[in-house]
Amino acid sequence: MQNCRYILVTGDRCRGIALSHRPYCRHHSENPRNHQPKAKPLTRRQLWRGLATEIPQLEVEEVFATIQRLMDALCGNEISHRYAGKLLQALSHRLREITP
C-alpha cells in the first residue's frame, strides 16, 4: 500500500492511504466521491424569511396572492402560526399603505 502523495499546507505529506492505482487518498484524489459537504435543509422560517424583505415593494394584487400562499402554507403546516401572524400583520399594513 502506498501513502498519499499530497503535500499539506504545513509542508508535511498526507498520511492517508492512496487509492488503488492512484497517487492520492480519497480526500485528495482528483475526483473525490461522497465528500461534498451536504447543504443543510432550510428551516420553515428561512423559506419565508425573504418574503419579509419583499413586502414593502408588493402591489395590491401581489399582496392578495401572497396572503393566499401564506394561508396555504399555514394550513399545510409549512410555517409556524406565530411567524405567519407577523407576516400577515406586515401584509395588512402594506395593503393599508397602497390602497386609497
Secondary structure by P-SEA (a helix, b strand, c coil): cccccccccccccccccccccccccccccccccccccccccccccccaaaaaaacccccaaaaaaaaaaaaaaaaaccccaaaaaaaaaaaaaaaaaccc
